[in-house]
Amino acid sequence: MTAFGYIPLRIDLPDLLGKPKGRKDGHYLSALGVGVRLAEVVDWRTNRVDEFSSVAFAKDQHMNWRRFRKALGYLVISELAKVNLKPFQFGTVELTSRENPNSLLHDQSRAKEQFVALSRGSLQSIASEHCLSWVASSLLVVLLLLVDHRSTQLEDNWTKTRLSNHFGIGWRRLSKGLNELEQAGLIQFQVKRGKPMRLTLLAREALVAITAPPTPKRHERRQILRYSTKGTGLSHETCQKILSHHSISGSPSKALARAIGEALAMGVSPDEIIERMAARGNLTSANDPIAVLVSRARQIVVEISDSKKQAEKRQLREKESAEALLDQKELEELQLSIYQDESRWLASAIEVIPEVSELNISPLVSSSPRLLAAHIHARCSELIAKFPELDPEELVRRWVSNPSEPASMNVSGVIQSETGDLQPGTIPRSRAGPTLVEKLLQLRN
């Protein structure tokens, strides 16, 4: 499965599902796993799957259809999803939009909300590679949400009993799921009666989206790729360490060396490649370990490529946003300049300011020179816009002598306008002299 981007999975997702009720039948845990699997396959633009087959999806999760429907019901009741299934036809599934506070996905508008960046497709890829049961894959999601992101350790005094009660899963089923993850090399855990369990999530590096590294210079990339095809250089050394980790003897294949070389050429360090390769579990059940390693290496390359694309898109959006903000600022400055030039013209055209009692405005407006000037400016602007063919100066003087609504103004005898380059219906401008606000302040003083 090809990864594209990441899924911002909320840390408090189990709380959104509420608390498991009744018997420890595992329906709560299966709902948690199904919700995250759906987040991997929905269209990120619409949060929907329009041609959804519940039978095929349940089979892919190694889950019987009855349990799968129960899990979907849990998601619907918790308002995390909407489901419309039809017998013998494709249905639709829609996750709650991330803008909704009840969504299982994080949104930037909720800045304090914690989330983990689950690499899209990584959970399905690991589950398929190790043929994990629905219990094991759902527990993998739970542990990803619970472990400390720095140490990958399960903290906060978790015990098997507490896990069983908190996620509504029976003791035997929980033990089987944990053992399955340990056998696949995805976790390490130790349990002692009456004490918190010690658990390390080895697979966290493989589940969390990789950060786009800086790309090496062209000559460095060419050198890495050239040596990778010859079986020498940094690519060969990294391959040898990976084979040694999995106790595989012999030389690395050309395909593996090439895939590792591509990852190195994209800027990923050898240590990070080794960690992410090892985090996908052991190879005890693999028929062809080298082929599995090649697949893992190529998956890393795809993830890095997608991460770089996402970073480029984010930079483009930020650049467009900055340019739009600059354009808006320039527009506002231009509008302010035009407003002040119009205000200077009004100050020169209006010889006597109308009495406040004639303007029919509130005392709050009349007490502030700035608000009073804005009121006069707005009235004059409306009047001139209503009679664009008439002389604006004569219109303003008529209004000053008898302030009224533009519709009731007597404009008989007003000469025709000679605007020249000025757009008809707009207040003329003047770049010299005081503004209307300054004139009002002078009159008051």
N, C-alpha and C positions, 0 to 999 in steps of 0.2 A: 504494500500500500504506500502510495506517495504522500508524504506529509506536505502540508502547505500552511505556514504560519503556526499559530498556537491557540490553545483554548484557555482563556482566563478563568480558571475554575476557582470558585469561591471556597475559602477554607472552612467557612461555616455552613457548607452544603448539608451536612447531616442535620443541623438544626432546622433548616428549611423544610426537611421531610417530617419534622415533628419527632415523636418518640414511638418506638415500636410497641404495639399493643397485642395482648393475647399470647398465644403460644410462640415459642422461639422457632418459627417455621422458616425463617430466612427471607421472607418476602420483603422486609425492610431493606436488607442488604442487597437483594437482587434489584430493587428499585434504584438504589444508589448506583449500582454498576450499569444498569440499563440507561439511566439518565446521562451518564458520562459517555457511554458508547454512542448514544444518539447525538450528543454534542460533537462527536468526531465526524459524523456523516452528514449532518444538516448543512444546508447552504448558509454560509455565514451572513449573507446579505438579507435573507428572509427568515432564517432560523427554521426552515421547513424542509421536509422530504415529501415531495408531491407524489411520487410513485413508490409507496412503501408497502412491502410485503411482510406482514408480521410473522408468518410461518418461516420464511427464509431467514429473517433477522434472528428469530429465536434459535433456529438451528445453528446459525453462525456463532451464537453465544453459548452453545452447548447447554441450552436451557429448554425444558419442555414448554409447550405452547401455553398450558394452564398457568404455569409460574410466570411466564412472560406477560400474559394478560393481567395477572395480579400486580406485577411490577408497574405496568403502564397505568393501572388504576390508582396505584399509590402516587404516581407522579401527577395525575390529573387532580386527585383530591387535594394534593399539596399545592396546586396551581402552578406547577413547574412546567406543565406541558398540556397541549390539547391534542386529542386523538380522534380520528374519524376512520374507522376500519369498516370494510365492506366484505362480505363473504365472497370468495372466489374472484375478487377484484383488488386492484391496488387501492390502498387507502392513503391517508395523509397524517403526518405527525408534525407538530409545531411546538418548539420550545418557547417558553416565555421570553419575550424580548429582553435583552440585557439592560435596557433603559428602565425596566420595571424593577423596583427594589426586591421583588420576590423571585427574580431570575437566578438560576444557578451559575450564571456567568457574571463576571465583574464588569462594571462600567466606570469610566473615568470620572463621571459626575459624582461618584461616591468615593472620594479620595481616601478616606480612612479604612476602606474595606480591604481586607487582606485576600490575596489570591495566589495560586500557583499556576505558572505558565506551562500547561500540559501540551507537549508537542503533538500536533494533530496527526493521528495515525499511529503513534508510538504504542499506545495501549493495545490496539488491535494487532499490531505487528508482533509484539512480544507474546500476546496470548496465542496467536496462531502458531508461532515458531515452537512454543513449548506445549501446545495443545492443552492449555489451561482450562479447567472447569470454570463455570460461572462463579463458583464460590471463591476460587483462587484469584480470578481477575477482579472481582468486586473487592476482595480484601486488599488487592494491590492498590486500588483507588483509595480505600480507607486509610491505608498506611501512608500513602502519598500526602494525604491531608493532615495526618496526625504527627508525622515525624518532624523533628527540628530541621529546618532547611540548611543549617550550617554543619551539623554533626551527622545528619541522616539517622539519628537515634530516636527511638520511641521513648519519650519522657513523660512526665506528669503522672507517674505511679500507675501505669496501665498494667492490668493483670488479665489473664485469659477470662476469668470470671467477669471482670468489668467489660471487656470487649464483647463477651457473649450477651450480657444484659443490655449494653448500650446499643448494639446493632441487631438485637433480636435474632440471634443465631445459636443453634444448639451447640453444646460442648464438643460432641463428636465431629460435627460438620466443620466447626471452627478449627479443630485440631487437624483434620484432614486437609483443609485449605492451606493452613500454615506449613504443614509438612510438604505439600505440593510445591509451594513457593520456594521452600528451602532446597528441595531436591533439584529444582530448576536453577538454583544459584542466584535467585533474585532477592533473597533475604537471608539473614542469619539471626537465629533467636535461641534463647535459653530460658527455661522456665523452672522456677523453684517454688515449692509449695509455701504459700503464705508470704511471698515476696513479689515485688514488681518484676515483670518479665523484661529481659534484656533483648532488644531487637534492633537490627540495623537494616535499613532498606538499601540494599546494594544496587537496586535497579533505578534509583532516583535519577542518576545522571542520564540514563537512557530515556526516561520519561519526560524530563523537563526540557523545554525548548532551548536550543543552543543559541548563544549570543553571537551575532555576526562579527567575526574577527577582522582586523585590518588586512587588506589584501597585500601580499608581498609584491615587490617590484617585478617587472616583466622578466628580467634576466634570471632572477631567483626562481620564479615559477618554471621557466624553461629548463633550468638546471635540475630542479626536483623531478620534473616529468621525464627528462632524458635519463637520469640515473635510475628511475623506477622501472623503466623498460629494460635496463641492463642488469637489474638485480643487484645494484650497489647503492651506496649513499644512504641518506636519512630514511628513505622509504623502506629499504631492505632491513635496516636496523630496527625500525618500528615493527615491521612484520615479525622479525625474530622474537621480539619481546612479547608480542601477542601470542605467537605459537607457544612460547615457553610458559606463558600464563596458563594456557589450556593444556599443557603437557603433550603437545603435538611435536613429534620428531620430523626431521627433514627440512628441506628448503621451502620457502613460501612460493606459491604459484605466481605466474606472471599476472594473472587477473587480480589477485589479492594485492600484489605490489603496485599495480597500476591504480587500483581503487584507493589504496592508502596514499599514493603519490598525489592523486587528485585532491584528496582532503588536505594534505600538507600544502599543496600549491594554493589553496584557498585561504591559508593563514592559520589553520588550526595547529596547535602545538602537538608534538608526539605524545606527551603525557595525557593530554585531553582525549586524544584519539584512543589510546589504550584504555583509559578509564571508561569511556562511553562504549567501547567494544565489550569490555568485561562486564559492564553493568547490565547487559542484555541477557546475562545468565550463562550457565555452563553448556557444554556440548555433549553431554552424556547420552542424550536421546537422538542425536543427529546422525543420519546415515552417511552424510558427506560433510564433515566438519569444515573443510576448506571452503566449500560452496556456501555454507552458512556464514562464515567469516566475510566472504566477498560480498554477500547480500547485506550484512551489517555495515560494512565499510561504505558501500554505495548509498545506503540509507543515510549515513552521516553526511555524505556529499550533498544529497538532496536537501537535507535539513539546513545545511549551511547556505546552499543556494537560495532556498526559500527565505531564510533569515535575512540574507542580503537584499533580496527583493523587497521584503517588508521594510527594511531600514531605508531603502531608496524611496519607497512610497511615502514613508513617514517624513523624510527630509523634504520631499516635493510638496507634501501638504503643508509643512511648516513654512516653506518658502512662499507658497501661494498665499498662506494666511498672513505672513509678514507683508507681502506686497499689497494685499487687499487692505490691511490696516494702514499702510503708508498712503495708499490711494484715498482711503477714507479721511485720513488726517489732512491731506492736501485739499480734498474737497471741502472739508469743514473750514480750513483756513481761507479758501477762496470765497466761500459763502459769507464768512465773517467780514472779509475785506469789502465785498459788495454791499453788505448790510451797513457798514460804517460809512462808505461813500454815499449811499442813499440817505443815511441819517444826516450827513453834512449838507446835502442838497436841501433836505427838508428844513434844517435849521436856518438856511439862508432864505428859503421861500416863505417860511412862517415868521411874520414880523411880530405878531402878538399871539401868545399862547392862549387857547380857549380856557374859559373858567371851568374849574373842576365840576361845578354843579351842572354845566351844560353837557359834559361828556357822559353822564349817567354811568359812572363806574364806582366801585366800592372804595371806601376810605383807605383800605390797605393798598390798593393800586395807586391812588392819588398821592399817598404819603411817600412813595418811593420814586425818585426821578427816573430810575432805570425802567421800572414797570410802566410809569406814565409815558415815557418816550416810546417804549415798545407798543403800547396801546395806540398812540397816535400814528406810529409807523404802520401798524397793521391796518388801521382804518384808511389811511391814505393809499396804501397799496391796493386794498380792495376797490377803492373808488377809481383809481387810475386803470386797474385791470378791467373794470366794468365799462369804462368809456375810453378805449384805447385810441380812438380817432380824435379825441379832444385834447386841448393843451393841458398838460399835467399841472403846470404852475397855477393856471387859472382855476382848475378843479380844486387844488389844495386850498387856495384862498377862499373859494366859495364854501368849502367845508369848514374852515376855521371860523368864518363869520356865522355859520349856522350848522354846528355839528349834528349830523343825523346819519341814518342808514343810507348806503349808496343807492338803494332802490328808490328812496323817497327824495333824493337830491334834485333840486331844480338846476338843470344845466343849460337852460335856454340862453342863447347869446354867447356861449363859450366858443372861442375861436377854435379852428382846426389845429391839430398838433403838427409840428414840424420837428420830428424826432431825429432826422438824419440817420446816423448809424445805430442809434438806440433802438432796441426792440420795442415795438408799440405795446402799451399796456404795462410797462414797468416804470418804476420811479427813476428819474434821471440821477446821475451820480456826480459827486464833486469830491476832488481829492484835497481840497484846501478848506481851511476854516474849522470851527468847532463842530462837534456832533450835536445831535439834538439833546442828548443827555448832558453834555457840557453846557449847553445853552440854558437848560432848565436849572442846573446848579448855579450858574451865574445869576440868573434872575432871582433865585431864592436868597442868595447871599447879598 
